[in-house]
Amino acid sequence: VTYSRSSICALKGSTVEMSCNYIYPAKYNNKYIVIVKTVWFTKVINGDYVDLKNNSDYSGRVEYSCINTFCSLKIFNVRQTDSKEYRFSFITNQQGGKYMGSPGVSLSVTDLQVKVNRLNDPIRIQLTCHTDCQLDPSVSYVWLEDGKANKENNNNLVLSSFNTTHRYQCAIRGHEDVPSPAVYAPQTTVLSVTPSETVEGSKVTLTCSSDANPAAKYNIYRVNEDQHGQLVSTEIQPVFSSIQVSDSGRYYCAAGNDLGSRTSPSIDINVKYAPRSPSVSQSPSGDIVVGSSVTLTCSSDANPAANYTWYKEGEKAQKASGERFNITNIQNEHSGNYYCKVQNKIGHHNTSVSVTVVPGKYFSYILQVVRRIVNCYEMLKNHNNTSLCCIKKLKGQRSALCPSDYLDAAASVHVQQRSQRRFTWNQSRSTIEES
C-alpha cells in the first residue's frame, strides 16, 4: 500500500481527502487472488480492523471510492478529535490474506485563531491569523470586521485604534463559512458579590466577569474617601474569608486585554452585624423619689437597626418597646432590675440597670414627727417633766416648758394628711408604727 501523502493539515469544518494505491500478485499457490473487501480504519480491536463506516465517531461523515487499485477516503466536516493516523487495508480470498499499509496518513485538524500583538506604538495592534499546523502554502486569507470582509488578504491585519468596539475574524478564502473565533475588547463587565447579603465574619466572594477575547485580566478596586479607586485584588474572584465591618464600601472592577478595557458599574457592600453590647442610662441618675418620674435609655450599634424591648427582672410580661422607657408617678413597687433586649435578624444582646425608689420629702417629715413622739412617750415613762410638755403639745396645749424644736399635734396631723399615711401607738413595743 502506497499513500499519496504521509500527512495532512486540515481546517476544522472542512472536507479532507486522502488516497492510496495497492498492489498484489495475480496468483498465490496456483490460486487466483480476489479482493474481497477494502477498509479504512484507525482502530484495531482483537486483531480486527474497525471499518470507519462502522465507527460511530464518523457516522455519516465518511465516503469511500475505489477504482481498480486506487482507493480514496473522504471525511466531511472534520473535527479536532479526527486528528489521528489513518490506514488502508484490503482482504483477499486467500487464507490469512489480509494486508495493511503502515505507516498510514497522519491527519492534523486545526482551527483558525487570531493572535493579538501590541506594537511599539501604544495604539497600534497587529492581528495574526494562526493555525497549529501548516496549511497548504497557496491558501489566501480573508479578514472579517463585524462579519464583513476587509480588503486585507494576508495573514496579518494592523489596527490603528485601541479600545475598538469591532469584532475581528479571519478565514481561508473559499472557506469563509468556517472563520476563526472573533477577537474583541471587553464588552460587558460586571462585578458581583456572593452571597448577596454579607454578614460579619462570613465568607464573601467577589467575582469580576466580562465578555472578551482574548480573555481579560481583572483588577478590583475599592472607592476611597477621595473617590479614587484603591486596588484591592488582581484576581478574578477574590475571597474575604471572614469579612469585617471595615470592609464595607463601594467596589468596582476593570477588565482589559490587548484590544481595550472596560470598567464595571460599582456595587455597595454593606456588612451586616448583630447588636454590639448595649449601654443603658437612667435619667435622673441615682435614687428615684416616690411620685417622680424616671427615663431609662438603651442604645446599641447594629446593622440593620435593632429593635428594643424592656423587661423587669422576675416578670415575663414586656414592659415597653423602643429605646426609651418612661416610668411616671414612680412607687416603691417599681424598684428592681430592668433589662433591655436589643435584637435584629443577625443576633441579640441584653443589658440591665437597677432602679432604686426612696421616700419623698413629706414622708421624711413624718419620720421626724414620729421620732419626736416616741421620745415624748419615753420621757413620760421616765416621769420626766419634758414629757408632760410633750403630752400637752400632743393635745394641742402650749407650754413654755416645751423645747422649741418639738412639733405639736397640729403639725403632725397636717403632715399625715399631706402624705396620706396613718400611724398608731404600739403599747407592747412602746413604738409608733405606720398603719
ABEGO torsion letter per residue (X at the ends): XBBABABBBBBBGBBBBBBBBBBBBABBGGBBBBBABBBBBABBBGGBBBBAAABAAABGABBBBBBEABBBBBBBGBBAAABBBBBBBBBBABBGBBBBBOBBBBBBBBBBBBBBBBBABAABBBBBBBBABBBBAABBBBBBBGGBBBABABABBBBABBGBABBBBBBBBGAAABBBBBBBBBABBBBBBOBABBBBGBBBBBBBBBBBOBBBBBBBBBBBAAGBBBBABABABBBBABBBAAABEBBBBBBBBAAEBBBBBBBBBBBBBBBBBBBBBBOBBEBBBBGBBBBBBBBBBBOBBBBBBBBBBGBABBABBEABBBBBGBBAAABEBBBBBBBBAABBBBBBBBBBBBBBAAAAAAAAAAAAAAAAAAAAAAGBAAAAAAAAAAAGBBBAABBAABBBAAAAAAAAAAAGBBBBBBAAAGBBBBX
